[in-house]
Amino acid sequence: MKLTIERLGHLGDAIAQGENGPIFVAQMLPGEEVEGELVGSRLENARIVTPSPDRVRPPCAHARSCGGCMMQHAKDDFVAAWKMDVVRSALAGQGLEADLRPILTSPPQSRRRATIAGRRTKGGAMLGFHARGSDALVLVPQCQLLHPDLIAAFPALEALVMTGGSRKSELALTITRSLAGPDVSVTGGKPLDGQLRLELARVAEARGLSRLTWEHEVVALRAAPMQAMGRALVAPPPGAFLQATDQGQADLLRAVQEAVGDAKRITDLFAGSGTFALPLAERAEVHAVEGDAAMMAALDKGWRQAEGLKRVTTETRDLFRRPLEPDEFKNVQAVVIDPPRAGAEAQTKTLAAAKVPVIAAVSCNPVTFARDARILTAAGYRLDWVQPVDQFRWSSHVELAARFSL
């Protein structure tokens, strides 16, 4: 069957129009003529007949088999324009328009956090990402996505698989680059006992891991896995949220700082471990609110140990079940809100009623951002600008920061 690709879906699959509806084709680009075997609504074993001028040779040797990246076959400017369109379409779906700034994209080899799959084999250990739509494991020693420090830690991950893995199951090894060395959290391994704790601690010490967490229990802490957040140093709890790249974090922070301007009293909602709250405290008093008590404790400790910061208060609170009410924003001059992918519909409604002068919104989901943005604009807020940020290079994900004002 021969088809012509018309567009990309928001998840990156190419879409052609068939007799009975849309047909999805992996790793193709608009304008390309392709042929293959129709299986349901997908074209399998697709072959390019006429390539797009936007097609390039993937920079990574693992691109054809690895499922970690989706868009290495397209020019960077094409991917940037496509992600801008994803944001623009999400806004249009809610009847919104905004000054859409050029996207800021993190460079190759900059991901500071990733979850690697690991399996113990008869002859050793395998590490990598899954192939597309498969449980097959693809080795990625030349990965162009991960920071070189993460690649350099692969031998340590292999040692952990050999020590605590089973040939009957797969381990998930989340590795984060920290100022003190790799911070590793593992699930799917053997149950902890005294002997395994000792052996894992030996691996962590010998391989220079800053911290090793096994099935949510810290089994080794060689040095606190610090992350820089402005002037403060913070050791987030194991598995805590962290922006994917240093550059992405810096890009979002600059946008948030611009949005709040000279505000002297700021409330930071879904504050995490202090990504925005601590740098903002260099110029303003900040009240940070987050549902995870461990992240709040890490933020508070980082603030107390830093020098030159204004007052930061913390509050552990489930903002989905118990959002801050309008009277709790009294005398607040600006709000920062950075919810998970689901957005923050309930909190946005109370925030809209509070009439805080300025809102800096950060989102990893343009669709839920647009839904919540519509709540604010209906309450009289103006959407001043939107800054797209691409931390997840070669993927379908796109983040953004935005400013709302009355």
N, C-alpha and C positions, 0 to 999 in steps of 0.2 A: 504494500500500500504506500502511495506517495502523497505527501502532504506539504503544505507551506506553513511555517510557524508565523502566527500573527502577533503574539505578545507573550510576556512573562507574567505568571501569576505572582502573588505577593510572597509565596514561599520559594520562588525561583524556578519552578517547573515551566518549561515552554508549553504554550497552548496553541493548538490548531483547531480549526472548525471542521468537524466531521458531519456526516449525514444525520447522525442521531445526537449531536451535541458536541461539546468540547472534548478534545483528545489531548492528553498530557504526554509530554516527551521530555525525558531527563537530559540535561546538559546541552540544550539547543538554544538558539538565539532567534529573535524576530527577523523575518525575511529569509531564513534558511529553508531550502527545499530538502526534505528528508524522506526516507522510505524505510519501512520496517514491517513488523508483524503486529496487527491490532489484537490486543488482549484486553477485552472489556473496554475501558475508557483510556487505556494506555497503549502507546506505541513502543513495543519492545524490540531489542536488537536493532535500534535505529542507526541508520547510516546517512551521512551528509552527502547530498547530491550537489547542492550549491551552497557554499559557506557564506556567512555574513562577513562584511568588512570589519565588524567589531570583534571577530573571533581572533584569539591569539593562542600561542603555544603556552600551556600552563607552566608557571615558573617552578612548580614542585614536581619532583620525580614520582611522587605517590598519588598525583591528582586523579588518575584514571580509576584507581581501585579504592582509594580512601574515601570514607564518607564524612570526613571532618570539614571539607570545604565544598561549596557548590558552584562557585562562580569564577574559578581560575581560568576558565576558557574564554572569558570576556575581557575586553580592555577596561582599564581602571575607570576611564571617564564614562564608559557605558554603565558600569556598575553604580557609579556615583549618581548618574542621572536617573537610573532605575530606582534607587533608594530614595532620591528626592521625590520622585513621582509617587512612591508608596506613601510618603508623608503627605504630599499634596492631595492625593486621592482620599486619604483618611479624613483630612479636614473637609474636603468637598462633600464627603458623605454626611457630614453634620451641618452642611451649609456655611462653612467657615472659610475665610481667606486670611492670609497673613503674609507679612514680609518674610519670605523663606530665604534664609542665608545659605551661602554655599556650604556643602557638607564638609566636615572635617574628618579625615580618614586616618586611622592609626597605621603606621608603617608595617611592612612584613616583619616577621620574627619579633613581635612585640607582646604577644599574649603572655601575661605573667601568671596565669592561673588556668588549669585545664584538668579534666578528669580522664585518666588513661585507663584503658582496660588491660588487665594482666591475667595470664593463664600459666599455670605450671605445666610443663611438658615432660615427656620422658627424658629429654636431653637437657632441660634447663628451664628457661622462662621466656614467654613472649609478651611484648608490650606494644600497644598501638591503639588505633581507632578502628571501629567497625566499618566494614564495607557498606555501601549504600544498600539499605533494605535487607541486611544480612547480619547474621551473628559471626560471620567470618572476621578474623582479626587481621588487620593490615599493619605490618611493621612500618614505622615512620621515622627512621633515623635521620632523614634529610628534610624533615618538616619545615616549611617556610612560614608557618603560622606561629609556632611557639618561640618564646624567647630562648636564646642559646643556653641560658642558665638552666632552663627546664630540661632541654635535651641532654645537657651535661649530667643531670641527675638521674638519667635512665638506669645506669648501673646500680644505683641505690634502690630504685624501684624494683629492678630484677631481683636483687638480694632479698627484698621484702617478700616478693612473690615466692621465691624459693624457700624462705623461712616459714612463712605463714599461709601459703596457698595450698590448695588441693587440686588435683587433676580433675576432680568432679565438678568444680565450680569456677566462676570467673570473679576476679577481684576488681573493684573500682578504686583507683588510686588518684585522689584529688591532690594535686601538687600546686603550691603557691610560692612564688618567688618572694622572699622577704629579705630585709637588710641583714639578717643573721644566718641566711642560708635557706634551703628548701624546707617548707612547712608541708607535711604530708599527712593526709587523713585517708584511712583505708576502711572499706567495707567489703563484705563477702568472704573474708578470710576465716581461718580456723578459730574456734572459740578460745578465748584467753584462759591460760592457766599460768601457774608460777613459772614453769620452764619457758613457755612461749614469751612471757613478758621479759624474761631475762635475755633471751635470744634476740628479740626485737630491739631491746634497748642497746644491745651490743652493735647491731646493724646501724642504728641511728647514730651512735657515737663514732663508729668507724667510717661512716659515709658522710659525716658532717651535716646531718639533718638538724635543723633548729628545733623542730618539734615533731613527734610522731603520735598520731591518734589512731587507735585501732578499735573499730566498732564503737566509736563515740567516746572512748576512754583514752585519756592521755597516758601513754606508756613510757614516753621519754621526752624530756625537756632539756636540751643541751643549752639553748639560749632562747630568750623570748623572741618570737618571730615578728619583729617590729615592722610597721608600715608607716611611712611619713605622711602626715596629714597636716599640711601647713607647717607650723613650727613644732607641732606636737608629734610624738612617736606613740603609736598605738599597737598593741598586740591583740588583734581580733580573736575571738574564740574560734575553736576548730570548726571549719566549714562555714564560717560567717561570710555574708555577702561582701564582695570587693569588686570594684570596677575592673574590667577585663584587662586594660592596659594602662600604663602610667600616663601616656599621652591622652587617652580618652578621659581619664579622670581629670587631668589638667584642663582639657577643653571644656568639659562640663562645669568645672569649678569657675573658670573665667566667665562663662556665660551667666552662672548664678551670681557671681560677684557684680557683674554689670547690671543684672536685673534688680538686685536689692539696693544698689547704689550706696547712699550715705545713711541708710537706716541704722538706727542705734539700738533698737530692740527687735530681735528676730526670733521667730519660732520655726524650728526645723522638724518637719513631720516625716516619719519613716527615716529617722536619722542614721540608722545603722550604727557603725562604730565611729562615726564622726567625719565622714568624707567631706561634708560641707560645713557642719557645725564648728569644727575646730579651726579651720582657716578663717571663717567668718568672725570668730571670736577675737581675731586680731584687731578688729575695728568696732565690734558691736557686742552687746550682751545677747546671749543665745539661750533659748530653752529648747532642748532636744528631746523628742518623744519617739519611742520605738517599742515594739511589742516584745522584743527579746531582751531579757534581763542581763544576760551575759554580755551582749553588745553594749548595753548602757553602762555596765560596769567598766568595760574596756575604754569606752569614751571618757568616762569620768576620771579614770586613772590617768589616761593620756593628758587630759586637761590639767590635772593637779600637778603633774610632773613637768609640764611645759612652763616656759617663762614668757612673760609679756602678753598674756592673753587676758581678755576681759572675762567677766563672770559667765560661766556656763552651768546651767542647771539641767538635770535629767529627770525623765519620767518614763517608767515602764508602763505601757498601756497598749492594749489591742485596739488600734484605730479603726479596724473593720467593725468590731462589735460595739466599741465605745468611742466614737470620734469626739474630738474636742468640740465643745459647744461654742456658739458665738460669743458668749460673755467671757470665755476663757482667752479670747484674743484681745481683751481690753488693753489699750496702749501699745499693742504690737504694731510696728511700722511696716514689717515685711514678713512674709511666710515663704519658706522653702518646702516643697512637697515632692517626694521621690518615691512613689509607691511601687510595688511589684507589678508584674505584667497585667494583673487583673484590674489595675487602676485603683481609684479610691472614690467611688461614687458617693458613698455616704458621707465621708469626710469633706468632699468637695461641696456638697449641699450646705453643710453647716458653715464652711469657710465662705461660701458665696453670701450667706446671710450676715457674716461678721463684718463685711465691708473693710477688710484690711486694705490699705492703700495699694500695696504691691504684692504680687505673688510670683515667685520663681518656681516654675514647674519643670521637673525632670521626669522623663519617661523612657521605658524600653519597649513600649508598645504603642505605635501611632494610633491604632484604632481606639483603645481605651483612653488614650490621651484626648483624642478628638471628642469622644463622648463626654468626658469630664470638662473639657474646654467649653463645650456647648452650655453646660450648666452655669459656668462663670459668665459667659457672654450674655446669656439670658438674664442674668442678675445685674447687668450693667457694666461688666468689665470689658475692657478693650484688649484684644490679643495683639500686642505690639510687634512681636517678632518671634520666629521659631528658628533655632539653630540645630540642624541635624548633625549627629555625631555617629561615625561608623567605627566602633571598637571591634566589631566582629567581622573583620575583613574577609571577603570571599564567601560570606554567608548571606542568608536572607534577612538577618536581623539589622535593625537600625534604631538608634536612640536619638533623643532630642532634649533640648532645654528650651524654655519659652518664658516670656515675660507677659504678665497680665497687669493692667493698672486701671484705676477708676478715673 
